[in-house]
Amino acid sequence: MEKFLQEAKSASRVLATLTGAEKNKILKDMAFSIRANTMDLLEANALDMSEADKNNLSAPLKDRLFLDESRIEAMAVAIEEIAALKEPVGRIIDGWVTENNLKIEKVSIPIGVIGIIYESRPNVTSDTAALCFKSSNVCVLKGGKEAQNSNKAIAKVLQATLEKNDLPKSLISLIPDSSREGVTKLIKMDKYVDLIIPRGGAELIKYVCDNATVSVVKHDKGQCHIYIDKEAKLDDAIAIALNAKVQRPAVCNAMETLLVDIAIAKHALPLLKSAFDEAHTQLKGCINTQSIIDVPRASDEDFDTEYLANILNIKIVSGLEGAIEHIVRFSSGHSEAIVTQNITVAEQFLNAIDSACVYVNASTRFTDGGVFGFGAEVGISTNKLHARGPMGIEGLTTYKFKIYGNGQIR
């Protein structure tokens, strides 16, 4: 592991010599190679899907794992979109002249070597590799064992493109020891690794945060909520709630709990139940919800569970304050939404809720780096420092101060 990370650290100096135009040209080559190797990637993914069947992986995990031609095309498009983004490195973020006539510039620079630990989705391999390359960072990847064939195949394509352009393949690499012991070594190698980004289940996040000596930006569970206010347009509210839960239940920006104002609950809940029944959503509700519609009881444990499946909790709350109280107690700080026509209530919700993304009259499913215009994302950070929400190339940079003098002494 140490020799592997030494090579990665050394490779970071090579990236510093590349211009933005050179990096963009190589990223476009990577996108071309992904398309050109579609059949190889599908064959590798088929091996992973076969193992998933043998190991009885859940339907949501299989959905995350699965690749087809359209998903591979989306991977290539994401790389091209990243290439089209503004150069993130070398930007003068701020500049001023001091009283001593020192000229100071605050300039964006890469973080260095970034370790990314993730589960299931093979597209994370290409997305994060491209984002790191664009921001002049070396990436060290540790995907889940369920996607090992797919991840290896994708990494092989990207590395071949690097070598074709006379660059070391260690700029993008999978760690040689993908066991729990290997992860433990990786997250303690602060001599070589500058940042760890874990994205996955609660157990993985907790383990990394508890054991890492490298700085961590965690991408924790998506315990997302939508609150339907008494002044909501009910048709809009139903459509937004359905989209947030049903469109793709296995992702972190899917809604897990729907909060309904007590003032409209008797009218709204039967309509909501009818809509969710059509979508085959398994509903659970609080005791007040049970008095209006026929659903099993939702416990505090349910309200704290990220289902990643077509299961939804419903809770009746006492207006805006009740919604805020519930969200503050159970939210993971990911994404929350309010549906209302009352601008004052909407602003109160936006200001009171301390999550990375807070919406008015829109689905939480929009919390996504691609949708936000970042090309792709390394993940969705629930940290407050140094990056928060969908983490694109800007989240993969830091800064330094360049100071120009003409003989000043203090």
C-alpha positions in Angstrom: 0.0 0.0 0.0 2.8 2.5 0.9 4.7 1.9 -2.3 1.4 2.3 -4.3 0.6 5.6 -2.5 4.2 6.8 -3.0 3.7 6.4 -6.8 0.4 8.3 -6.6 2.0 11.1 -4.7 4.8 11.3 -7.2 2.3 11.4 -10.1 0.6 14.5 -8.6 3.7 16.5 -9.7 3.1 15.5 -13.3 -0.4 16.9 -13.3 0.9 20.3 -12.2 2.7 20.6 -15.6 -0.5 20.1 -17.7 -2.4 23.0 -19.1 -6.2 23.2 -19.0 -6.3 22.6 -22.7 -4.2 19.5 -22.4 -6.3 18.1 -19.6 -9.5 18.8 -21.6 -8.1 17.0 -24.7 -7.3 13.9 -22.6 -10.7 14.0 -20.9 -12.3 13.9 -24.4 -10.1 11.0 -25.3 -11.3 9.2 -22.1 -15.0 9.8 -23.2 -14.2 8.4 -26.7 -12.5 5.3 -25.1 -15.5 4.7 -22.8 -17.7 4.6 -25.8 -15.3 2.5 -27.9 -15.1 -0.1 -25.1 -18.8 -0.4 -24.4 -19.0 -4.1 -25.1 -16.1 -4.8 -22.7 -17.7 -2.8 -20.0 -21.0 -4.6 -20.5 -19.3 -7.9 -20.3 -17.6 -7.0 -17.0 -20.8 -5.6 -15.6 -22.6 -8.8 -16.5 -20.2 -10.8 -14.3 -21.0 -8.4 -11.4 -24.7 -8.8 -12.0 -24.4 -12.6 -12.1 -22.6 -12.5 -8.7 -25.3 -10.1 -7.4 -27.9 -12.7 -8.3 -26.0 -15.5 -6.6 -25.5 -13.3 -3.5 -29.1 -12.2 -3.4 -28.3 -8.5 -3.5 -31.3 -6.3 -3.0 -33.2 -4.8 -5.9 -32.0 -1.2 -5.1 -28.3 -2.3 -5.0 -28.7 -4.2 -8.3 -30.2 -1.0 -9.8 -27.2 1.0 -8.7 -24.8 -1.7 -10.0 -26.4 -2.3 -13.4 -24.9 -0.9 -16.6 -26.5 -0.8 -20.0 -25.5 1.1 -23.2 -27.4 4.2 -22.1 -25.7 4.4 -18.7 -22.3 3.9 -20.4 -23.2 6.7 -22.8 -24.1 8.8 -19.8 -20.7 8.2 -18.3 -19.0 9.4 -21.5 -21.2 12.5 -21.7 -20.4 13.3 -18.0 -16.7 13.2 -18.8 -17.3 15.5 -21.8 -19.3 17.9 -19.6 -16.5 18.0 -17.1 -14.0 18.8 -19.9 -16.2 21.7 -20.9 -16.1 23.3 -17.4 -14.0 26.3 -16.6 -10.4 25.5 -15.5 -10.6 25.2 -11.7 -6.9 25.5 -11.0 -4.9 28.7 -11.0 -7.9 31.0 -10.7 -7.2 34.2 -8.7 -10.0 34.0 -6.2 -9.0 37.3 -4.6 -6.2 39.9 -4.7 -5.2 43.0 -2.8 -2.2 45.2 -1.9 -1.3 45.7 1.8 -0.2 48.8 3.6 3.4 47.5 3.2 2.9 47.4 -0.6 2.9 43.6 -0.7 0.7 42.3 -3.5 -1.2 39.3 -2.3 -3.1 36.8 -4.5 -5.4 34.0 -3.3 -5.1 31.3 -5.9 -6.9 28.0 -6.4 -4.8 24.8 -6.3 -5.5 21.1 -6.3 -5.8 19.3 -3.0 -3.3 16.6 -4.0 -4.1 12.9 -3.6 -7.7 12.0 -3.0 -8.9 8.6 -1.8 -12.5 7.9 -2.7 -14.3 4.9 -1.1 -17.7 4.0 -2.6 -20.2 1.2 -3.1 -22.2 -0.2 -5.9 -22.3 2.3 -8.7 -19.7 1.8 -11.4 -20.2 5.2 -12.9 -18.6 6.7 -9.8 -15.3 5.3 -11.0 -15.4 7.4 -14.2 -17.1 10.4 -12.7 -14.7 10.9 -9.8 -11.7 10.0 -11.9 -12.6 12.7 -14.5 -13.4 15.3 -11.8 -10.1 14.6 -10.0 -8.1 14.8 -13.3 -9.8 18.1 -14.3 -8.9 19.6 -11.0 -5.3 18.3 -11.2 -5.8 15.8 -8.3 -4.6 12.2 -8.3 -7.4 9.8 -7.4 -7.1 6.5 -5.5 -10.3 4.6 -5.8 -11.8 1.9 -3.7 -15.1 0.6 -5.1 -17.3 -2.1 -3.5 -16.5 -5.7 -4.2 -20.0 -6.1 -5.8 -18.8 -3.9 -8.7 -15.2 -5.1 -8.8 -15.3 -6.3 -12.4 -17.0 -3.2 -13.7 -14.7 -0.9 -11.8 -11.6 -2.7 -13.0 -12.8 -2.5 -16.6 -13.6 1.2 -16.4 -10.2 2.0 -14.7 -8.4 0.0 -17.3 -10.0 2.1 -20.1 -9.1 5.4 -18.3 -5.5 4.3 -17.6 -5.0 3.2 -21.2 -5.9 6.7 -22.2 -3.4 8.2 -19.8 -0.6 6.0 -21.1 -1.5 6.8 -24.7 -0.9 10.4 -23.7 2.4 9.6 -22.0 1.1 10.0 -18.5 1.5 7.6 -15.6 -1.5 5.4 -15.0 -1.1 6.0 -11.3 -3.0 9.3 -11.8 -6.1 7.2 -11.7 -5.9 3.8 -9.9 -7.8 1.3 -7.8 -6.1 0.4 -4.5 -4.3 -2.9 -4.6 -5.9 -4.2 -1.3 -9.6 -3.7 -1.3 -10.2 -5.6 1.9 -11.3 -3.9 5.2 -7.7 -4.0 6.2 -6.7 -2.3 3.0 -9.2 0.5 3.7 -7.9 0.9 7.2 -4.3 1.3 5.8 -5.5 3.8 3.2 -7.3 6.1 5.6 -4.3 6.3 7.9 -1.8 7.2 5.2 -1.8 11.0 5.8 1.8 11.1 4.6 0.6 10.4 1.1 -3.1 11.0 1.0 -4.6 14.5 1.4 -8.3 13.8 1.6 -10.6 10.8 2.0 -14.2 10.9 0.5 -16.3 8.0 1.7 -19.8 7.6 0.1 -22.0 4.7 0.9 -23.8 3.1 3.8 -23.9 4.4 7.4 -21.6 1.6 8.6 -18.9 2.6 6.0 -19.1 6.3 6.8 -18.9 5.7 10.6 -15.9 3.3 10.2 -14.0 5.8 8.1 -14.8 8.8 10.3 -13.9 6.9 13.5 -10.6 5.5 12.1 -9.1 8.0 9.6 -6.1 10.2 10.3 -6.5 11.7 6.8 -9.0 14.5 6.6 -12.5 13.3 5.6 -15.4 14.8 3.7 -18.3 12.5 4.4 -21.1 11.7 2.1 -23.6 10.4 4.6 -27.1 8.9 4.2 -29.8 10.9 2.5 -32.6 11.2 5.1 -34.6 13.5 3.0 -38.0 15.1 3.8 -40.8 17.0 2.0 -43.3 19.1 3.9 -46.7 19.8 2.4 -47.9 23.1 3.9 -51.6 24.0 4.3 -51.1 26.6 1.5 -49.7 24.2 -1.0 -51.1 23.5 -4.4 -52.2 19.9 -3.8 -51.7 18.7 -7.3 -48.2 20.0 -7.4 -47.5 18.6 -3.9 -48.6 15.1 -5.0 -46.5 15.2 -8.2 -43.4 16.5 -6.3 -43.8 13.9 -3.6 -44.3 11.0 -6.1 -41.2 12.1 -8.1 -39.1 12.4 -4.9 -39.9 8.9 -3.8 -40.8 6.9 -6.8 -38.7 8.1 -9.8 -35.6 6.4 -8.4 -36.0 5.2 -4.8 -32.5 3.7 -4.5 -30.6 7.0 -4.5 -29.6 9.3 -1.7 -31.7 12.3 -2.8 -35.0 10.3 -2.7 -37.5 11.3 -0.1 -37.8 9.0 2.9 -40.4 10.9 5.0 -43.4 13.0 3.9 -44.7 15.6 6.4 -48.2 16.8 6.0 -49.7 19.9 7.7 -52.5 18.8 10.1 -54.8 21.5 8.6 -55.0 19.7 5.3 -54.3 16.1 6.3 -57.9 14.7 6.1 -58.3 15.9 2.6 -54.7 15.4 1.4 -53.8 11.9 2.8 -56.4 9.9 0.9 -55.3 11.5 -2.4 -51.7 10.9 -1.6 -52.3 7.3 -0.6 -54.2 6.7 -3.9 -51.3 8.1 -5.9 -48.6 6.1 -4.0 -50.7 2.9 -4.2 -50.6 3.2 -7.9 -46.8 3.5 -7.7 -46.8 0.4 -5.4 -45.2 2.3 -2.6 -45.2 0.7 0.8 -46.5 3.4 3.2 -46.1 3.7 6.9 -47.6 6.4 9.1 -47.7 8.0 12.5 -50.7 7.4 14.8 -52.5 10.4 13.4 -51.9 9.3 9.9 -53.4 5.9 10.8 -56.6 7.5 11.9 -57.1 8.8 8.3 -55.6 6.2 6.0 -55.0 2.4 6.5 -51.2 2.1 6.9 -48.8 0.3 9.3 -47.3 2.3 12.2 -44.1 4.2 11.5 -41.8 4.1 14.5 -38.9 6.5 15.4 -36.6 3.9 14.0 -38.5 4.1 10.7 -38.2 7.9 10.7 -34.4 7.4 11.1 -34.0 4.8 8.3 -32.7 5.5 4.8 -34.8 2.9 3.0 -33.3 3.3 -0.5 -36.4 1.4 -1.6 -40.0 2.2 -2.5 -41.0 2.7 1.1 -42.3 5.9 2.6 -43.0 7.3 6.1 -45.8 9.8 6.5 -46.2 12.0 9.5 -48.8 14.7 10.3 -47.2 17.8 11.8 -48.5 20.9 13.4 -47.7 23.4 10.8 -44.3 24.8 9.9 -42.9 24.6 13.4 -43.9 20.9 13.6 -42.2 20.2 10.3 -39.0 22.0 11.3 -39.0 20.1 14.6 -39.2 16.7 12.9 -36.6 17.6 10.3 -34.1 18.9 12.9 -34.5 15.7 14.9 -34.2 13.2 12.0 -32.5 14.9 9.1 -29.0 13.8 7.9 -28.4 17.3 6.5 -28.8 16.2 2.9 -32.0 17.7 1.2 -35.3 18.9 2.4 -38.3 20.6 0.6 -41.4 22.6 1.3 -44.4 22.8 -1.0 -46.3 26.0 -0.3 -47.7 29.1 -2.0 -46.9 31.3 1.0 -43.7 33.1 0.4 -43.2 34.1 4.0 -43.5 30.4 5.2 -41.2 29.3 2.4 -38.5 31.8 3.4 -38.9 30.7 7.1 -38.4 27.1 6.1 -35.3 27.9 3.9 -33.7 29.9 6.8 -34.6 27.5 9.6 -33.5 24.2 7.9 -29.7 23.6 8.1 -29.3 21.0 5.3 -27.0 21.2 2.3 -29.9 21.7 -0.1 -33.3 23.2 0.8 -36.0 23.5 -1.9 -39.3 25.3 -2.3 -41.9 23.7 -4.6 -39.4 21.2 -6.2 -38.4 17.6 -5.8 -35.3 16.7 -3.7 -34.3 14.5 -6.7 -32.6 17.6 -8.2 -29.7 17.4 -5.6 -27.2 16.1 -8.2 -23.9 17.5 -9.5 -24.9 17.1 -13.1 -28.3 18.9 -12.6 -26.5 21.7 -10.7 -24.2 22.2 -13.7 -21.1 20.6 -12.3 -20.8 17.9 -15.0 -20.8 15.2 -12.4 -20.1 15.0 -8.7 -17.7 13.2 -6.4 -20.7 12.8 -4.1 -23.0 14.8 -2.0 -21.3 16.1 1.1 -23.2 16.4 4.4 -20.2 18.0 5.9 -20.1 21.7 6.7 -16.4 22.0 6.0 -14.9 22.3 3.5 -17.5 21.3 0.9 -21.2 20.9 1.2 -23.9 19.5 -1.1 -23.1 18.2 -4.6 -19.3 18.3 -4.7 -17.9 19.1 -8.1 -14.5 20.3 -9.2 -14.5 23.4 -7.0 -14.8 21.2 -3.9 -11.7 19.4 -5.1 -9.6 22.5 -4.9 -8.1 24.5 -2.0 -6.0 27.6 -2.2 -2.7 29.2 -1.4 -1.5 32.8 -1.1 1.0 34.2 -3.5 2.8 37.2 -2.1 4.8 39.6 -4.3 7.3 42.0 -2.7 10.1 44.3 -3.6 12.4 44.0 -0.6 10.0 44.5 2.3 11.1 43.3 5.7 9.2 43.3 9.0 
